[in-house]
C-alpha cells in the first residue's frame, strides 16, 4: 500500500518534507496495534487535511481536532493531532 500512496503523492506533485524533530520530550508518533497516534506539527495545519483527501480520496475525509492555546511550542497558535488506524 505504501507504494500506491507514494505514487499518488508523486502524481499530485507533493513532496513531503522530513518530519521536524520534537521540540520537547515526546515522540512524533506512536503505534499501538493498528492505531497510529500522531502529534501535531504547527507548520502543516489545514494543508494536512487537504493532503489526506487528495491522496486517499473519500477515504481520507476525516474528523479532526485542533487545540488553540497561547503557549504552544515554536510560537504556534494551533496544534493539529490525529489518531489513525493502519494496517501492516
ABEGO torsion letter per residue (X at the ends): XAAAAAAAAAAAGBBBBBBBBBABBBBABBBBEABBBBBBBAAAEAAAAAAAAAAAEAAABBBBBBBBBABBBGGBABBBBBBBBBBX
